[in-house]
């Protein structure tokens, strides 16, 4: 296998027009300009799939697994004479993305390639012995959104555990974190609150690419029973932590039906947790998923004024009135605010939803998003990684009082995760 550092040096020399005996030193700005951006998939392809050659390959992917020209990873591996792709594995929403959130998915045959597809969001969430017997190496290539509650990283962790159980290799093809590589928010998951939406002891926003997270999970003993698999991460080329998704030049493929744009990942962080209680209030069922914070009867102008008075960096709120097209409040008039992120790097995302609850309660003390929603408490708590946040909010809706709890783990986690940085 070619050494990836050698490949990188080749590009530096070729684009700088230097002889191989000369030393090339580039500033970060020049690096962005001089080194072409490549996904992990494309780096693997340029290396002639050397780490896959001669092995039976399984692939965990979905519609987001594409190269920079939007060609599917499935097709790239299936068409290559150098790769023996023998099975596909589908996360939530399925390999081809034809299932809605929460739909149970069964095993099937992929109509385009004829390959068996093993569902990892149905009866089994971890690849079983039958599936693992078919392969020698499992490749993972899925675009994620950088939030702990998004289930693709949970699938990745279970794949790693299965690989450890059955002595198989895992290869992760890295992709950008659309939230960037510097944003960490929320507490670590507490005992009793681990689940498929809080699979690991990490913050709600964890500030790592999938490849970096995989390294941390594997080598910090964060998988079940401290398991470790044989792991290789194929890093991106020409990527830097501070880059926005737009700066990569990639097209965004919806990671799920309510994440149609890369900016949607930011709004998911803004409102996704309280959306577990009432999705219509955060714009699910309307044309602005995760972008609204609404009520049934609190004046929209008053709410916008009160939210703007908090002076959040990089965020503005405007009054909005809408009627959801589906979900429980279909056709019912709601009013509240639309969240406008004006500076994606400055905005503190996850706290906005809790301050909304605080402000709404101040404007109307009868407002209680939790009233009559006892069946949804558990999902809210699993999103938070603890029930402490909900219980404190239900006392007086004073998020200022519990803000230190929400923030307590972020700085330490960020410091501990840096040794797994690839960029």
C-alpha positions as CSV (number, residue, x, y, z in Angstrom):
1,X,0.0,0.0,0.0
2,X,1.2,3.5,-0.7
3,X,2.0,5.6,2.2
4,X,-0.7,8.4,2.4
5,X,1.9,10.9,3.5
6,X,3.9,10.1,0.3
7,X,0.7,10.7,-1.7
8,X,0.2,14.0,0.0
9,X,3.8,15.0,-0.7
10,X,3.4,14.1,-4.3
11,X,0.5,16.5,-4.7
12,X,2.4,19.2,-2.8
13,X,5.4,18.9,-5.2
14,X,3.3,18.5,-8.3
15,X,1.2,21.6,-7.6
16,X,4.1,23.7,-6.4
17,X,6.2,22.8,-9.4
18,X,9.2,21.8,-7.2
19,X,11.9,19.1,-7.7
20,X,11.6,16.2,-5.3
21,X,14.8,17.2,-3.5
22,X,13.3,20.6,-2.5
23,X,11.4,21.2,0.7
24,X,7.9,22.7,0.3
25,X,6.5,24.8,3.2
26,X,3.0,26.1,2.8
27,X,0.9,28.4,5.0
28,X,-2.6,27.1,5.9
29,X,-4.1,29.4,3.3
30,X,-1.7,28.1,0.6
31,X,-2.5,24.5,1.7
32,X,-6.2,25.1,1.0
33,X,-5.4,26.5,-2.4
34,X,-2.6,24.1,-3.4
35,X,-3.9,20.7,-2.3
36,X,-7.0,19.4,-4.0
37,X,-9.7,18.3,-1.7
38,X,-10.4,14.5,-1.8
39,X,-12.8,12.5,0.3
40,X,-11.5,9.3,2.0
41,X,-13.3,7.4,-0.7
42,X,-11.3,9.2,-3.4
43,X,-8.0,8.8,-1.6
44,X,-8.8,5.1,-1.4
45,X,-9.6,5.0,-5.1
46,X,-6.4,6.9,-6.1
47,X,-4.5,4.2,-4.1
48,X,-6.1,1.5,-6.3
49,X,-8.1,0.2,-3.3
50,X,-4.9,-1.5,-2.1
51,X,-6.1,-2.2,1.4
52,X,-9.2,-4.0,0.0
53,X,-7.5,-6.0,-2.7
54,X,-7.8,-9.8,-2.3
55,X,-10.5,-9.5,0.4
56,X,-14.2,-10.1,0.6
57,X,-15.6,-6.7,1.2
58,X,-18.8,-5.6,3.0
59,X,-20.0,-2.0,2.7
60,X,-22.0,0.1,5.2
61,X,-23.4,3.0,3.3
62,X,-26.5,5.0,2.2
63,X,-27.3,7.7,-0.4
64,X,-24.7,10.0,1.2
65,X,-21.9,7.6,0.2
66,X,-20.9,9.3,-3.0
67,X,-17.7,10.8,-4.5
68,X,-17.4,14.5,-5.3
69,X,-19.1,13.9,-8.6
70,X,-22.1,12.2,-6.8
71,X,-21.2,8.7,-8.0
72,X,-22.3,6.1,-5.4
73,X,-19.7,4.3,-3.3
74,X,-21.7,1.1,-4.0
75,X,-21.2,1.6,-7.8
76,X,-17.6,2.6,-7.5
77,X,-16.6,-0.5,-5.5
78,X,-18.9,-2.9,-7.4
79,X,-17.6,-1.8,-10.8
80,X,-13.9,-2.0,-9.8
81,X,-12.1,-5.2,-10.9
82,X,-9.8,-4.6,-7.9
83,X,-12.6,-4.9,-5.3
84,X,-14.6,-8.0,-4.4
85,X,-17.8,-6.4,-2.9
86,X,-20.0,-9.2,-1.6
87,X,-22.5,-7.6,0.7
88,X,-24.2,-4.3,1.6
89,X,-25.3,-3.1,5.0
90,X,-27.9,-0.4,5.6
91,X,-28.4,2.0,8.5
92,X,-31.6,3.9,9.4
93,X,-33.4,5.0,6.2
94,X,-31.8,2.1,4.3
95,X,-28.9,1.6,1.8
96,X,-30.9,3.5,-0.9
97,X,-32.6,5.9,1.5
98,X,-36.1,4.7,0.8
99,X,-37.3,4.4,4.4
100,X,-38.5,7.1,6.8
101,X,-37.1,7.9,10.2
102,X,-37.8,5.1,12.6
103,X,-39.1,2.6,9.9
104,X,-38.0,-0.9,10.6
105,X,-36.1,-2.3,7.6
106,X,-35.7,-5.9,6.7
107,X,-33.0,-7.7,4.8
108,X,-33.3,-7.6,1.0
109,X,-31.5,-7.8,-2.3
110,X,-30.2,-4.7,-3.9
111,X,-32.0,-4.4,-7.3
112,X,-29.1,-2.6,-9.0
113,X,-26.2,-4.8,-8.0
114,X,-27.9,-8.0,-7.0
115,X,-25.9,-8.0,-3.7
116,X,-27.5,-9.1,-0.4
117,X,-28.4,-6.1,1.8
118,X,-28.4,-6.7,5.5
119,X,-30.4,-4.2,7.5
120,X,-28.8,-2.7,10.6
121,X,-32.1,-1.0,11.6
122,X,-34.5,-3.8,11.9
123,X,-34.3,-7.1,13.8
124,X,-30.6,-6.7,14.0
125,X,-28.7,-3.5,14.7
126,X,-25.4,-5.2,14.9
127,X,-24.2,-7.4,11.9
128,X,-24.9,-11.0,12.8
129,X,-22.8,-14.1,12.4
130,X,-24.3,-15.0,9.0
131,X,-23.5,-11.6,7.6
132,X,-20.0,-11.4,9.1
133,X,-19.1,-14.8,7.7
134,X,-19.5,-13.4,4.2
135,X,-16.8,-10.7,4.6
136,X,-13.2,-10.2,5.6
137,X,-13.3,-6.4,5.8
138,X,-16.1,-3.9,6.5
139,X,-16.0,-0.5,4.8
140,X,-18.0,2.3,6.3
141,X,-18.8,5.4,4.1
142,X,-21.6,7.6,5.4
143,X,-21.9,11.4,5.7
144,X,-22.8,12.3,9.3
145,X,-23.9,15.6,10.9
146,X,-21.8,15.7,14.1
147,X,-24.6,15.2,16.7
148,X,-24.6,12.2,19.1
149,X,-28.3,11.5,18.7
150,X,-28.0,10.9,14.9
151,X,-27.9,7.1,14.6
152,X,-25.3,6.6,12.0
153,X,-22.4,6.7,14.5
154,X,-24.3,4.2,16.7
155,X,-24.4,1.9,13.7
156,X,-20.7,2.5,13.1
157,X,-19.9,1.5,16.8
158,X,-22.0,-1.7,16.6
159,X,-20.2,-2.6,13.3
160,X,-16.9,-2.1,15.1
161,X,-18.0,-4.3,17.9
162,X,-19.1,-7.1,15.5
163,X,-15.8,-6.8,13.8
164,X,-14.0,-7.3,17.1
165,X,-16.3,-10.3,17.9
166,X,-15.6,-12.0,14.6
167,X,-12.0,-11.0,13.9
168,X,-12.8,-8.8,10.9
169,X,-11.2,-5.5,9.7
170,X,-13.0,-2.1,9.6
171,X,-12.1,0.6,7.1
172,X,-13.6,4.0,7.6
173,X,-13.7,6.4,4.6
174,X,-13.6,9.8,6.2
175,X,-15.9,12.7,5.4
176,X,-16.3,16.3,6.8
177,X,-18.2,17.1,10.0
178,X,-20.6,19.8,8.7
179,X,-20.5,21.5,12.1
180,X,-16.7,21.8,11.8
181,X,-14.0,20.2,13.9
182,X,-13.9,22.7,16.7
183,X,-17.5,22.8,18.1
184,X,-18.1,20.7,21.3
185,X,-21.4,21.2,23.2
186,X,-23.4,19.3,25.8
187,X,-22.6,16.8,28.6
188,X,-21.3,13.3,28.4
189,X,-23.9,10.5,28.6
190,X,-24.7,9.5,32.2
191,X,-25.2,5.9,33.3
192,X,-28.7,4.6,32.6
193,X,-29.1,6.8,29.5
194,X,-27.0,4.9,26.9
195,X,-29.2,4.0,23.9
196,X,-29.1,4.0,20.1
197,X,-29.4,7.8,20.2
198,X,-26.7,8.1,22.9
199,X,-24.5,5.1,22.3
200,X,-21.2,6.5,23.6
201,X,-19.9,8.6,26.4
202,X,-19.4,11.7,24.3
203,X,-21.0,15.2,24.3
204,X,-24.0,16.0,22.2
205,X,-21.8,17.8,19.7
206,X,-18.5,16.1,19.6
207,X,-16.3,18.1,17.2
208,X,-14.8,15.1,15.3
209,X,-15.1,13.6,11.9
210,X,-16.4,10.1,11.7
211,X,-12.8,8.8,11.2
212,X,-11.5,10.7,14.2
213,X,-14.5,9.6,16.4
214,X,-13.9,6.0,15.3
215,X,-10.3,6.2,16.5
216,X,-11.3,7.6,19.8
217,X,-14.0,5.0,20.3
218,X,-11.6,2.2,19.5
219,X,-8.6,3.2,21.4
220,X,-10.2,4.8,24.5
221,X,-12.3,1.7,25.3
222,X,-15.6,3.5,24.6
223,X,-17.1,0.5,22.7
224,X,-19.1,-2.1,24.7
225,X,-16.9,-4.0,27.2
226,X,-13.9,-1.9,25.9
227,X,-13.7,-3.9,22.7
228,X,-11.2,-3.0,20.0
229,X,-11.3,-3.9,16.3
230,X,-8.7,-3.9,13.6
231,X,-9.2,-0.4,12.3
232,X,-8.0,1.7,9.4
233,X,-9.2,5.2,8.7
234,X,-8.6,6.6,5.2
235,X,-8.4,10.4,5.8
236,X,-9.5,13.1,3.5
237,X,-6.9,15.1,1.7
238,X,-6.8,18.9,1.7
239,X,-9.2,19.2,4.7
240,X,-8.7,21.5,7.7
241,X,-10.7,21.5,10.9
242,X,-11.9,25.1,10.5
243,X,-13.2,24.5,7.0
244,X,-17.0,24.8,6.4
245,X,-18.7,22.2,4.3
246,X,-19.2,24.7,1.5
247,X,-15.4,25.2,1.4
248,X,-14.9,21.6,0.5
249,X,-16.7,22.1,-2.8
250,X,-18.9,19.1,-2.1
251,X,-22.6,18.8,-2.9
252,X,-24.8,18.0,0.0
253,X,-26.8,14.8,-0.2
254,X,-29.6,14.7,2.4
255,X,-28.5,12.5,5.2
256,X,-32.2,12.0,6.1
257,X,-35.5,13.5,4.9
258,X,-35.4,16.4,7.4
259,X,-31.7,17.3,6.7
260,X,-32.0,18.5,3.1
261,X,-29.1,21.0,3.3
262,X,-25.8,21.0,5.1
263,X,-27.0,24.0,7.1
264,X,-29.8,21.7,8.4
265,X,-27.2,20.0,10.6
266,X,-26.8,23.3,12.6
267,X,-30.5,23.6,13.0
268,X,-30.8,20.0,14.1
269,X,-28.4,20.9,17.0
270,X,-30.5,24.0,17.8
271,X,-33.8,22.2,18.3
272,X,-33.5,18.4,17.9
273,X,-33.8,17.5,21.6
274,X,-37.0,19.4,22.3
275,X,-38.3,18.1,19.0
276,X,-38.5,14.7,20.8
277,X,-41.4,16.1,22.8
278,X,-43.3,17.9,20.0
279,X,-41.8,17.8,16.5
280,X,-44.3,20.2,15.0
281,X,-43.0,23.0,17.2
282,X,-39.6,22.9,15.7
283,X,-40.8,22.9,12.1
284,X,-41.1,19.2,11.4
285,X,-44.2,18.8,9.3
286,X,-43.6,22.2,7.8
287,X,-41.1,23.5,5.3
288,X,-38.5,24.5,7.9
289,X,-37.5,21.4,9.8
290,X,-35.5,22.2,13.0
291,X,-35.6,25.9,12.2
292,X,-38.7,27.1,14.2
293,X,-39.4,27.4,17.9
294,X,-43.1,27.7,18.1
295,X,-46.1,27.6,20.5
296,X,-49.8,27.4,20.1
297,X,-50.7,30.8,21.7
298,X,-47.7,32.9,22.7
299,X,-47.5,36.1,20.6
300,X,-44.8,35.6,17.9
301,X,-43.6,39.2,18.1
302,X,-43.2,39.1,21.9
303,X,-41.3,35.8,21.6
304,X,-39.0,37.2,18.9
305,X,-38.3,40.3,20.9
306,X,-37.5,38.3,24.1
307,X,-35.3,35.8,22.2
308,X,-33.4,38.6,20.5
309,X,-32.9,40.4,23.8
310,X,-30.7,37.5,24.9
311,X,-28.2,38.7,22.4
312,X,-26.9,35.3,21.3
313,X,-23.8,35.6,19.1
314,X,-24.5,34.7,15.5
315,X,-28.2,34.2,15.8
316,X,-31.3,36.2,15.1
317,X,-35.0,35.4,15.5
318,X,-38.0,36.6,13.5
319,X,-41.7,36.1,14.2
320,X,-43.3,33.3,12.2
321,X,-46.8,31.9,11.8
322,X,-47.4,28.5,10.1
323,X,-49.6,25.4,9.9
324,X,-47.9,22.0,9.8
325,X,-48.8,19.8,6.8
326,X,-48.4,16.6,8.8
327,X,-47.7,15.2,12.3
328,X,-50.1,15.6,15.3
329,X,-50.7,19.4,14.8
330,X,-51.5,19.1,11.1
331,X,-53.5,22.2,10.0
332,X,-53.3,23.9,13.4
333,X,-52.0,27.5,13.5
334,X,-48.7,27.8,15.4
335,X,-46.7,31.0,16.1
336,X,-43.2,31.6,17.3
337,X,-39.8,32.3,15.9
338,X,-37.8,31.2,13.0
339,X,-34.1,30.8,13.9
340,X,-31.7,32.5,11.6
341,X,-28.0,31.6,12.1
342,X,-26.0,34.6,10.9
343,X,-22.6,33.3,11.9
344,X,-22.2,29.6,12.0
345,X,-18.9,29.7,13.7
346,X,-19.9,32.0,16.6
347,X,-23.4,30.6,17.4
348,X,-23.7,28.4,20.5
349,X,-26.3,26.0,19.1
350,X,-27.7,23.5,21.6
351,X,-28.6,26.0,24.4
352,X,-31.0,27.9,22.2
353,X,-33.8,25.4,22.6
354,X,-33.6,25.4,26.4
355,X,-33.6,29.2,26.5
356,X,-36.6,29.1,24.3
357,X,-38.4,27.1,26.9
358,X,-37.3,29.6,29.6
359,X,-38.4,32.6,27.6
360,X,-41.8,31.1,26.6
361,X,-42.5,30.2,30.2
362,X,-41.6,33.8,31.3
363,X,-44.1,35.2,28.7
364,X,-46.8,32.7,29.6
365,X,-46.3,30.8,32.9
366,X,-48.9,28.2,31.7
367,X,-46.6,27.2,28.8
368,X,-45.3,23.7,29.5
369,X,-44.0,21.6,26.6
370,X,-43.8,18.6,28.9
371,X,-47.4,18.6,30.0
372,X,-49.3,15.5,28.9
373,X,-46.1,14.2,27.1
374,X,-45.0,11.7,29.7
375,X,-44.5,9.0,27.0
376,X,-41.9,11.2,25.4
377,X,-39.8,12.0,28.5
378,X,-37.5,9.1,27.9
379,X,-36.6,10.1,24.4
380,X,-35.9,13.7,25.6
381,X,-33.7,12.3,28.4
382,X,-31.8,10.0,26.0
383,X,-31.1,13.0,23.7
384,X,-29.7,14.9,26.7
385,X,-27.9,11.9,28.0
386,X,-29.4,12.5,31.4
387,X,-32.8,13.2,33.0
388,X,-31.4,16.0,35.1
389,X,-31.9,18.6,32.5
390,X,-35.6,17.8,32.0
391,X,-36.3,17.6,35.8
392,X,-34.7,20.9,36.4
393,X,-36.5,22.6,33.6
394,X,-39.8,21.2,34.8
395,X,-39.2,22.8,38.2
396,X,-39.0,26.4,37.0
397,X,-37.8,26.5,33.3
398,X,-34.8,28.4,34.4
399,X,-32.0,27.2,32.1
400,X,-29.6,29.8,33.5
401,X,-29.6,27.8,36.7
402,X,-28.6,24.5,35.0
403,X,-26.4,25.9,32.2
404,X,-23.2,24.8,34.1
405,X,-24.4,21.2,34.0
406,X,-24.9,21.4,30.2
407,X,-21.4,22.9,29.7
408,X,-19.4,21.0,32.3
409,X,-17.9,18.2,30.1
410,X,-17.2,20.0,26.8
411,X,-13.7,21.5,27.5
412,X,-12.3,18.3,29.0
413,X,-13.6,16.2,26.2
414,X,-12.2,18.5,23.6
415,X,-8.8,18.4,25.2
416,X,-8.9,14.5,25.5
417,X,-10.0,14.0,21.9
418,X,-7.3,16.1,20.3
419,X,-4.8,13.2,20.2
420,X,-7.2,11.5,17.7
421,X,-7.3,14.5,15.3
422,X,-6.4,13.7,11.7
423,X,-6.5,17.3,10.5
